[in-house]
Amino acid sequence: MPIVKLHHNDQVYQQEVSANSNLVVLAGIKKFPYLKYGCGMGKCTKCTVKVLAGGEGLPEPNWKEKKMLNGKLEEGFRLCCQLYINEDVEITQE
C-alpha cells in the first residue's frame, strides 16, 4: 500500500493508504485532518498541493488541473481532488 507524507507546520504526517485512494476523500473522513479542500471537483483549487517527491507515480494532469493550475503544473503543483494515489508520494500545502 502506498505511503503519503504530508508536510504541515514544520511536521510530517505519514500514513499508509489503500491503492487508488483520493486524498480529498480521505481528508473528508478525517484521515488527513490538515489537508485543506473545498469543492472536491477541481473548481476551487483549495486542495492545491506541491509534490515534493513521488510525482512520477501520479497520473498525468487531467484537463481540470491544466485549466485551473495553468503554469503551476510545471512547478510541481497538483489538485488533490483529481489524484488517485497508487505509489508513495510526499506533499505540502501552503
A tleap script that builds the chain and sets N, CA, C and O, in Angstrom:
source leaprc.protein.ff14SB
mol = sequence {
  NMET PRO ILE VAL LYS LEU HIE HIE ASN ASP
  GLN VAL TYR GLN GLN GLU VAL SER ALA ASN
  SER ASN LEU VAL VAL LEU ALA GLY ILE LYS
  LYS PHE PRO TYR LEU LYS TYR GLY CYS GLY
  MET GLY LYS CYS THR LYS CYS THR VAL LYS
  VAL LEU ALA GLY GLY GLU GLY LEU PRO GLU
  PRO ASN TRP LYS GLU LYS LYS MET LEU ASN
  GLY LYS LEU GLU GLU GLY PHE ARG LEU CYS
  CYS GLN LEU TYR ILE ASN GLU ASP VAL GLU
  ILE THR GLN CGLU
}
set mol.1.N position { 0.841 -1.188 0.000 }
set mol.1.CA position { 0.000 0.000 0.000 }
set mol.1.C position { 0.881 1.245 0.000 }
set mol.1.O position { 1.929 1.276 0.645 }
set mol.2.N position { 0.448 2.264 -0.726 }
set mol.2.CA position { 1.232 3.498 -0.814 }
set mol.2.C position { 1.286 4.253 0.517 }
set mol.2.O position { 0.383 4.152 1.347 }
set mol.3.N position { 2.353 5.001 0.689 }
set mol.3.CA position { 2.520 5.851 1.871 }
set mol.3.C position { 2.472 7.304 1.408 }
set mol.3.O position { 3.148 7.692 0.456 }
set mol.4.N position { 1.661 8.096 2.102 }
set mol.4.CA position { 1.542 9.522 1.815 }
set mol.4.C position { 2.151 10.276 2.982 }
set mol.4.O position { 1.814 10.034 4.141 }
set mol.5.N position { 3.060 11.201 2.657 }
set mol.5.CA position { 3.649 12.083 3.666 }
set mol.5.C position { 3.152 13.493 3.381 }
set mol.5.O position { 3.334 14.023 2.285 }
set mol.6.N position { 2.521 14.090 4.394 }
set mol.6.CA position { 2.008 15.450 4.281 }
set mol.6.C position { 2.790 16.352 5.223 }
set mol.6.O position { 2.787 16.142 6.436 }
set mol.7.N position { 3.462 17.356 4.667 }
set mol.7.CA position { 4.192 18.348 5.463 }
set mol.7.C position { 3.215 19.457 5.839 }
set mol.7.O position { 2.549 20.039 4.982 }
set mol.8.N position { 3.144 19.737 7.148 }
set mol.8.CA position { 2.229 20.767 7.637 }
set mol.8.C position { 2.809 21.386 8.903 }
set mol.8.O position { 3.092 20.679 9.870 }
set mol.9.N position { 2.987 22.706 8.898 }
set mol.9.CA position { 3.508 23.432 10.061 }
set mol.9.C position { 4.770 22.802 10.648 }
set mol.9.O position { 4.839 22.544 11.850 }
set mol.10.N position { 5.754 22.559 9.806 }
set mol.10.CA position { 7.046 22.011 10.217 }
set mol.10.C position { 6.965 20.601 10.800 }
set mol.10.O position { 7.890 20.163 11.484 }
set mol.11.N position { 5.886 19.895 10.542 }
set mol.11.CA position { 5.759 18.500 10.947 }
set mol.11.C position { 5.401 17.677 9.722 }
set mol.11.O position { 4.874 18.197 8.738 }
set mol.12.N position { 5.695 16.386 9.797 }
set mol.12.CA position { 5.364 15.481 8.708 }
set mol.12.C position { 4.398 14.430 9.234 }
set mol.12.O position { 4.678 13.735 10.211 }
set mol.13.N position { 3.263 14.332 8.568 }
set mol.13.CA position { 2.258 13.333 8.905 }
set mol.13.C position { 2.318 12.257 7.840 }
set mol.13.O position { 2.130 12.532 6.655 }
set mol.14.N position { 2.577 11.043 8.262 }
set mol.14.CA position { 2.748 9.928 7.338 }
set mol.14.C position { 1.645 8.914 7.566 }
set mol.14.O position { 1.302 8.584 8.701 }
set mol.15.N position { 1.094 8.424 6.454 }
set mol.15.CA position { 0.009 7.468 6.566 }
set mol.15.C position { -0.003 6.525 5.364 }
set mol.15.O position { 0.202 6.939 4.223 }
set mol.16.N position { -0.244 5.281 5.644 }
set mol.16.CA position { -0.417 4.295 4.587 }
set mol.16.C position { -1.866 4.376 4.113 }
set mol.16.O position { -2.787 4.447 4.927 }
set mol.17.N position { -2.063 4.364 2.804 }
set mol.17.CA position { -3.411 4.464 2.249 }
set mol.17.C position { -3.649 3.277 1.305 }
set mol.17.O position { -2.706 2.677 0.790 }
set mol.18.N position { -4.892 2.963 1.098 }
set mol.18.CA position { -5.236 1.917 0.137 }
set mol.18.C position { -4.903 2.394 -1.269 }
set mol.18.O position { -4.983 3.586 -1.563 }
set mol.19.N position { -4.529 1.461 -2.131 }
set mol.19.CA position { -4.248 1.802 -3.525 }
set mol.19.C position { -5.478 2.438 -4.149 }
set mol.19.O position { -6.610 2.062 -3.843 }
set mol.20.N position { -5.249 3.391 -5.014 }
set mol.20.CA position { -6.288 4.110 -5.741 }
set mol.20.C position { -7.112 5.029 -4.839 }
set mol.20.O position { -8.262 5.342 -5.147 }
set mol.21.N position { -6.513 5.462 -3.718 }
set mol.21.CA position { -7.190 6.381 -2.797 }
set mol.21.C position { -7.124 7.808 -3.318 }
set mol.21.O position { -6.156 8.201 -3.970 }
set mol.22.N position { -8.166 8.579 -3.021 }
set mol.22.CA position { -8.200 10.002 -3.327 }
set mol.22.C position { -8.008 10.748 -2.017 }
set mol.22.O position { -8.745 10.511 -1.060 }
set mol.23.N position { -7.031 11.643 -1.958 }
set mol.23.CA position { -6.684 12.312 -0.710 }
set mol.23.C position { -7.781 13.231 -0.187 }
set mol.23.O position { -7.925 13.373 1.027 }
set mol.24.N position { -8.552 13.854 -1.063 }
set mol.24.CA position { -9.634 14.714 -0.596 }
set mol.24.C position { -10.724 13.871 0.061 }
set mol.24.O position { -11.304 14.287 1.064 }
set mol.25.N position { -11.002 12.716 -0.481 }
set mol.25.CA position { -11.971 11.818 0.157 }
set mol.25.C position { -11.454 11.413 1.533 }
set mol.25.O position { -12.210 11.410 2.505 }
set mol.26.N position { -10.172 11.074 1.620 }
set mol.26.CA position { -9.585 10.707 2.916 }
set mol.26.C position { -9.622 11.879 3.896 }
set mol.26.O position { -9.861 11.679 5.087 }
set mol.27.N position { -9.390 13.088 3.413 }
set mol.27.CA position { -9.476 14.261 4.284 }
set mol.27.C position { -10.906 14.447 4.778 }
set mol.27.O position { -11.129 14.822 5.929 }
set mol.28.N position { -11.862 14.186 3.913 }
set mol.28.CA position { -13.264 14.317 4.280 }
set mol.28.C position { -13.697 13.359 5.379 }
set mol.28.O position { -14.607 13.661 6.151 }
set mol.29.N position { -13.048 12.209 5.449 }
set mol.29.CA position { -13.373 11.251 6.512 }
set mol.29.C position { -12.336 11.304 7.627 }
set mol.29.O position { -12.175 10.358 8.398 }
set mol.30.N position { -11.634 12.440 7.692 }
set mol.30.CA position { -10.694 12.771 8.776 }
set mol.30.C position { -9.433 11.905 8.828 }
set mol.30.O position { -8.820 11.774 9.888 }
set mol.31.N position { -9.040 11.315 7.702 }
set mol.31.CA position { -7.779 10.565 7.653 }
set mol.31.C position { -6.586 11.498 7.461 }
set mol.31.O position { -5.470 11.164 7.859 }
set mol.32.N position { -6.813 12.665 6.853 }
set mol.32.CA position { -5.793 13.691 6.675 }
set mol.32.C position { -6.380 15.011 7.167 }
set mol.32.O position { -6.780 15.846 6.356 }
set mol.33.N position { -6.436 15.209 8.479 }
set mol.33.CA position { -7.132 16.376 9.029 }
set mol.33.C position { -6.504 17.725 8.677 }
set mol.33.O position { -7.178 18.749 8.782 }
set mol.34.N position { -5.253 17.757 8.267 }
set mol.34.CA position { -4.606 19.035 7.964 }
set mol.34.C position { -4.643 19.370 6.475 }
set mol.34.O position { -4.121 20.408 6.068 }
set mol.35.N position { -5.231 18.539 5.683 }
set mol.35.CA position { -5.311 18.781 4.248 }
set mol.35.C position { -6.518 19.670 3.961 }
set mol.35.O position { -7.655 19.305 4.261 }
set mol.36.N position { -6.259 20.840 3.378 }
set mol.36.CA position { -7.343 21.767 3.052 }
set mol.36.C position { -7.977 21.348 1.728 }
set mol.36.O position { -7.287 20.926 0.800 }
set mol.37.N position { -9.296 21.471 1.657 }
set mol.37.CA position { -10.010 21.174 0.427 }
set mol.37.C position { -11.322 21.933 0.420 }
set mol.37.O position { -11.746 22.463 1.447 }
set mol.38.N position { -11.954 21.986 -0.722 }
set mol.38.CA position { -13.216 22.703 -0.856 }
set mol.38.C position { -14.242 21.884 -1.599 }
set mol.38.O position { -14.912 21.027 -1.023 }
set mol.39.N position { -14.358 22.154 -2.887 }
set mol.39.CA position { -15.448 21.569 -3.681 }
set mol.39.C position { -15.263 20.094 -4.003 }
set mol.39.O position { -16.249 19.370 -4.141 }
set mol.40.N position { -14.034 19.637 -4.125 }
set mol.40.CA position { -13.777 18.242 -4.487 }
set mol.40.C position { -13.966 17.933 -5.959 }
set mol.40.O position { -13.932 16.770 -6.361 }
set mol.41.N position { -14.164 18.972 -6.770 }
set mol.41.CA position { -14.433 18.756 -8.192 }
set mol.41.C position { -13.453 19.458 -9.119 }
set mol.41.O position { -13.675 19.504 -10.329 }
set mol.42.N position { -12.369 20.008 -8.570 }
set mol.42.CA position { -11.376 20.673 -9.408 }
set mol.42.C position { -11.733 22.084 -9.808 }
set mol.42.O position { -11.162 22.611 -10.763 }
set mol.43.N position { -12.667 22.717 -9.104 }
set mol.43.CA position { -13.100 24.071 -9.473 }
set mol.43.C position { -12.559 25.169 -8.557 }
set mol.43.O position { -12.368 26.298 -9.007 }
set mol.44.N position { -12.308 24.861 -7.283 }
set mol.44.CA position { -11.966 25.921 -6.326 }
set mol.44.C position { -10.461 26.045 -6.060 }
set mol.44.O position { -10.019 27.106 -5.620 }
set mol.45.N position { -9.690 25.042 -6.300 }
set mol.45.CA position { -8.232 24.957 -6.105 }
set mol.45.C position { -7.795 25.021 -4.640 }
set mol.45.O position { -6.604 25.184 -4.378 }
set mol.46.N position { -8.703 24.900 -3.684 }
set mol.46.CA position { -8.312 24.911 -2.265 }
set mol.46.C position { -7.444 23.715 -1.899 }
set mol.46.O position { -6.685 23.781 -0.932 }
set mol.47.N position { -7.541 22.630 -2.650 }
set mol.47.CA position { -6.787 21.413 -2.333 }
set mol.47.C position { -5.439 21.360 -3.056 }
set mol.47.O position { -4.813 20.301 -3.117 }
set mol.48.N position { -4.993 22.483 -3.600 }
set mol.48.CA position { -3.710 22.518 -4.311 }
set mol.48.C position { -2.568 22.148 -3.374 }
set mol.48.O position { -2.452 22.689 -2.274 }
set mol.49.N position { -1.737 21.233 -3.817 }
set mol.49.CA position { -0.558 20.827 -3.055 }
set mol.49.C position { 0.658 20.909 -3.963 }
set mol.49.O position { 0.540 20.893 -5.189 }
set mol.50.N position { 1.822 20.998 -3.343 }
set mol.50.CA position { 3.069 20.903 -4.093 }
set mol.50.C position { 3.631 19.514 -3.829 }
set mol.50.O position { 3.764 19.096 -2.679 }
set mol.51.N position { 3.954 18.813 -4.883 }
set mol.51.CA position { 4.507 17.472 -4.772 }
set mol.51.C position { 6.007 17.594 -4.552 }
set mol.51.O position { 6.727 18.145 -5.385 }
set mol.52.N position { 6.469 17.073 -3.419 }
set mol.52.CA position { 7.890 17.143 -3.067 }
set mol.52.C position { 8.655 15.918 -3.557 }
set mol.52.O position { 9.833 16.010 -3.903 }
set mol.53.N position { 7.982 14.778 -3.583 }
set mol.53.CA position { 8.600 13.526 -4.042 }
set mol.53.C position { 7.494 12.580 -4.492 }
set mol.53.O position { 6.381 12.620 -3.967 }
set mol.54.N position { 7.802 11.737 -5.456 }
set mol.54.CA position { 6.855 10.731 -5.921 }
set mol.54.C position { 5.941 11.183 -7.033 }
set mol.54.O position { 5.002 10.470 -7.388 }
set mol.55.N position { 6.192 12.350 -7.590 }
set mol.55.CA position { 5.338 12.865 -8.660 }
set mol.55.C position { 5.285 11.974 -9.887 }
set mol.55.O position { 4.288 11.950 -10.608 }
set mol.56.N position { 6.366 11.242 -10.118 }
set mol.56.CA position { 6.394 10.368 -11.296 }
set mol.56.C position { 5.393 9.228 -11.171 }
set mol.56.O position { 5.032 8.622 -12.180 }
set mol.57.N position { 4.936 8.918 -9.962 }
set mol.57.CA position { 3.955 7.853 -9.754 }
set mol.57.C position { 2.515 8.326 -9.806 }
set mol.57.O position { 1.590 7.529 -9.652 }
set mol.58.N position { 2.321 9.626 -10.023 }
set mol.58.CA position { 0.970 10.171 -10.108 }
set mol.58.C position { 0.474 10.139 -11.548 }
set mol.58.O position { 1.273 10.153 -12.485 }
set mol.59.N position { -0.841 10.096 -11.722 }
set mol.59.CA position { -1.373 10.147 -13.094 }
set mol.59.C position { -1.064 11.495 -13.739 }
set mol.59.O position { -0.833 12.485 -13.045 }
set mol.60.N position { -1.062 11.526 -15.042 }
set mol.60.CA position { -0.850 12.773 -15.776 }
set mol.60.C position { -1.953 13.764 -15.410 }
set mol.60.O position { -3.085 13.351 -15.158 }
set mol.61.N position { -1.649 15.053 -15.377 }
set mol.61.CA position { -2.681 16.052 -15.085 }
set mol.61.C position { -3.831 15.962 -16.086 }
set mol.61.O position { -3.617 15.839 -17.292 }
set mol.62.N position { -5.051 16.025 -15.561 }
set mol.62.CA position { -6.214 15.998 -16.449 }
set mol.62.C position { -6.566 17.417 -16.878 }
set mol.62.O position { -5.877 18.364 -16.499 }
set mol.63.N position { -7.608 17.572 -17.648 }
set mol.63.CA position { -7.963 18.886 -18.197 }
set mol.63.C position { -8.320 19.888 -17.104 }
set mol.63.O position { -8.075 21.084 -17.262 }
set mol.64.N position { -8.895 19.418 -15.999 }
set mol.64.CA position { -9.241 20.334 -14.910 }
set mol.64.C position { -7.980 20.921 -14.278 }
set mol.64.O position { -7.908 22.123 -14.023 }
set mol.65.N position { -6.991 20.068 -14.028 }
set mol.65.CA position { -5.738 20.568 -13.456 }
set mol.65.C position { -5.042 21.516 -14.419 }
set mol.65.O position { -4.520 22.551 -14.003 }
set mol.66.N position { -5.031 21.177 -15.685 }
set mol.66.CA position { -4.391 22.039 -16.681 }
set mol.66.C position { -5.062 23.402 -16.735 }
set mol.66.O position { -4.390 24.427 -16.850 }
set mol.67.N position { -6.387 23.414 -16.653 }
set mol.67.CA position { -7.133 24.668 -16.710 }
set mol.67.C position { -6.945 25.494 -15.432 }
set mol.67.O position { -6.698 26.697 -15.509 }
set mol.68.N position { -7.058 24.871 -14.278 }
set mol.68.CA position { -7.049 25.592 -13.011 }
set mol.68.C position { -5.647 25.958 -12.528 }
set mol.68.O position { -5.462 27.006 -11.908 }
set mol.69.N position { -4.663 25.110 -12.803 }
set mol.69.CA position { -3.310 25.357 -12.301 }
set mol.69.C position { -2.405 26.023 -13.316 }
set mol.69.O position { -1.412 26.654 -12.954 }
set mol.70.N position { -2.749 25.883 -14.588 }
set mol.70.CA position { -2.009 26.530 -15.656 }
set mol.70.C position { -0.506 26.331 -15.495 }
set mol.70.O position { -0.054 25.187 -15.521 }
set mol.71.N position { 0.285 27.381 -15.332 }
set mol.71.CA position { 1.746 27.299 -15.246 }
set mol.71.C position { 2.270 26.666 -13.977 }
set mol.71.O position { 3.440 26.286 -13.921 }
set mol.72.N position { 1.431 26.541 -12.949 }
set mol.72.CA position { 1.883 25.960 -11.686 }
set mol.72.C position { 2.161 24.463 -11.798 }
set mol.72.O position { 2.859 23.905 -10.952 }
set mol.73.N position { 1.630 23.809 -12.820 }
set mol.73.CA position { 1.897 22.380 -13.011 }
set mol.73.C position { 3.389 22.129 -13.161 }
set mol.73.O position { 3.921 21.165 -12.609 }
set mol.74.N position { 4.061 22.995 -13.907 }
set mol.74.CA position { 5.497 22.842 -14.135 }
set mol.74.C position { 6.301 23.027 -12.845 }
set mol.74.O position { 7.438 22.565 -12.749 }
set mol.75.N position { 5.714 23.698 -11.859 }
set mol.75.CA position { 6.375 23.921 -10.572 }
set mol.75.C position { 6.100 22.785 -9.586 }
set mol.75.O position { 6.585 22.810 -8.455 }
set mol.76.N position { 5.321 21.788 -10.017 }
set mol.76.CA position { 5.046 20.628 -9.163 }
set mol.76.C position { 3.746 20.688 -8.392 }
set mol.76.O position { 3.526 19.870 -7.499 }
set mol.77.N position { 2.877 21.635 -8.711 }
set mol.77.CA position { 1.599 21.740 -8.018 }
set mol.77.C position { 0.558 20.840 -8.678 }
set mol.77.O position { 0.546 20.659 -9.895 }
set mol.78.N position { -0.312 20.286 -7.841 }
set mol.78.CA position { -1.395 19.417 -8.316 }
set mol.78.C position { -2.645 19.659 -7.468 }
set mol.78.O position { -2.564 20.227 -6.380 }
set mol.79.N position { -3.795 19.225 -7.973 }
set mol.79.CA position { -5.054 19.275 -7.224 }
set mol.79.C position { -5.308 17.903 -6.612 }
set mol.79.O position { -5.472 16.918 -7.332 }
set mol.80.N position { -5.340 17.841 -5.295 }
set mol.80.CA position { -5.554 16.550 -4.611 }
set mol.80.C position { -6.855 15.879 -5.017 }
set mol.80.O position { -6.924 14.653 -5.104 }
set mol.81.N position { -7.885 16.677 -5.265 }
set mol.81.CA position { -9.181 16.089 -5.594 }
set mol.81.C position { -9.154 15.328 -6.913 }
set mol.81.O position { -10.046 14.524 -7.186 }
set mol.82.N position { -8.146 15.576 -7.722 }
set mol.82.CA position { -8.050 14.916 -9.020 }
set mol.82.C position { -7.032 13.774 -9.033 }
set mol.82.O position { -6.820 13.146 -10.070 }
set mol.83.N position { -6.407 13.506 -7.893 }
set mol.83.CA position { -5.352 12.484 -7.830 }
set mol.83.C position { -5.829 11.206 -7.171 }
set mol.83.O position { -6.545 11.236 -6.170 }
set mol.84.N position { -5.430 10.105 -7.734 }
set mol.84.CA position { -5.642 8.791 -7.128 }
set mol.84.C position { -4.258 8.205 -6.876 }
set mol.84.O position { -3.454 8.051 -7.796 }
set mol.85.N position { -4.001 7.885 -5.628 }
set mol.85.CA position { -2.665 7.516 -5.180 }
set mol.85.C position { -2.446 6.014 -5.316 }
set mol.85.O position { -3.197 5.211 -4.763 }
set mol.86.N position { -1.402 5.648 -6.062 }
set mol.86.CA position { -1.048 4.244 -6.227 }
set mol.86.C position { 0.405 3.960 -5.865 }
set mol.86.O position { 0.822 2.803 -5.812 }
set mol.87.N position { 1.177 5.023 -5.615 }
set mol.87.CA position { 2.575 4.890 -5.218 }
set mol.87.C position { 2.864 5.919 -4.141 }
set mol.87.O position { 2.096 6.863 -3.956 }
set mol.88.N position { 3.970 5.740 -3.430 }
set mol.88.CA position { 4.345 6.670 -2.361 }
set mol.88.C position { 4.444 8.095 -2.921 }
set mol.88.O position { 4.893 8.311 -4.046 }
set mol.89.N position { 4.011 9.059 -2.099 }
set mol.89.CA position { 4.065 10.457 -2.513 }
set mol.89.C position { 4.272 11.316 -1.273 }
set mol.89.O position { 3.819 10.986 -0.177 }
set mol.90.N position { 4.975 12.437 -1.481 }
set mol.90.CA position { 5.238 13.389 -0.404 }
set mol.90.C position { 4.766 14.752 -0.880 }
set mol.90.O position { 5.156 15.210 -1.955 }
set mol.91.N position { 3.922 15.404 -0.077 }
set mol.91.CA position { 3.300 16.655 -0.494 }
set mol.91.C position { 3.359 17.706 0.616 }
set mol.91.O position { 3.583 17.386 1.783 }
set mol.92.N position { 3.155 18.952 0.231 }
set mol.92.CA position { 2.991 20.039 1.185 }
set mol.92.C position { 1.900 20.953 0.660 }
set mol.92.O position { 1.596 20.964 -0.533 }
set mol.93.N position { 1.323 21.711 1.562 }
set mol.93.CA position { 0.237 22.606 1.187 }
set mol.93.C position { 0.463 23.949 1.867 }
set mol.93.O position { 0.791 24.005 3.052 }
set mol.94.N position { 0.289 25.021 1.120 }
set mol.94.CA position { 0.502 26.361 1.672 }
set mol.94.C position { -0.718 26.844 2.417 }
set mol.94.O position { -0.718 27.954 2.949 }
savepdb mol mol.pdb
quit
